[in-house]
Amino acid sequence: MVMRKKDRPAIRPGPGEAERSVRSYFHLHLVSDATGETLIAISRAAAAQYEGVSAIEHVYPLVRSQVQLDRVLTEIETAPGIVLYTLVDTALSSKLEEFCAQVGSPSMSILNPILNLFQSYLGAASSARPGAQHMLNAEYFKRIDAMNFTMMHDDGQMTDDLESADIVLLGVSRTSKTPTSIYLANRGVRTANIPLVPGVPPPPDLDRLKKPLVVGLVAAPERIVQIRQNRLLSLNASDQSAYVDHDAVAAEISTSRKLFARRGWPVIDVTRRSIEETAAAILDLLRDHRLKFIAM
């Protein structure tokens, strides 16, 4: 959870709760001269290894002046905790480190160890460019193009030009096709997704695809039923239909598996996978697919 100044809760444990609260919560200050996305991803990956411990995140993006840093220092003094930062300005980073040492808050630069490794290997010092990874370069516009393509080809739309996709995802309803497609698009991968609906044949163009990687997504029937029931509940719709009937859902999954097997398409079971894990598995398949496509 990301807590900013105005909505940060005060942690005041009651009698007998002090020891438990200290074990369960800690303040985590993330100071960045860019968007802070790198810090958030790294800190959450680390915090996830500590079961029963939650970080109260204080995120400070675009810190590029002494005035902005002074506000951050006030926040750290008010709620001491771990401080992680990505500040390429050495004057600002030194000021932050000195202050953290004074107030007893451990601090660490996330980028410095990596930059030092790069420098020792490349034999050249880095240039201090805040937010350099977010430059409007070719890679950035590739991601924008992929996002536009993916949104236009979501949920079976525009199936007449699937050959221009990098990946085509197939699966029954609620197999995470859309969120996985969007995640892949953010990585610059043009992704289309097509739902498999009982009684409706998939687009005939799928048989003629050469360039795109076609991937089938499946999940345990129990998981699909649960997600569909929650979906109907949010829409205030009746759940007395084949859409959430366990046997009907199991038949849908079985039919989709048979289709994937006949066409020789790789299958990923998303039952216990996060969107990120599913996307990583797909990207691994895409690398192998592209090598085979080039060799053809």
Buried (B, 14 or more C-beta within 10 A) or exposed (E): EEBEEEEBEEEEEEEEEEEEEEEEBBBBBBBBBBBBBBBBEBBEEEBEEEEEEEBBBBBBBEBBEEEBBEEBBEBBEEBBBBBBBBBBBEEBBEBBBEBBEEEEBEBEBBBBEEBEEBEEEEEEEBEEEBBEEEEEEEEEEBBEEBBEBBEEBBEBEEBEEBEEBBBBBBBBBBBBBBEBBBBBBBBBBBBBBBBBEBEEEBBEBBEEBEEBBBBBBBBBBEBBBBBBBEBBEEEEEEBEEEBBBEEBBBBBBEEBBEBBEEBEBBBBBBEEBEBEEBBBBBBEBBEEBEEEEEEE
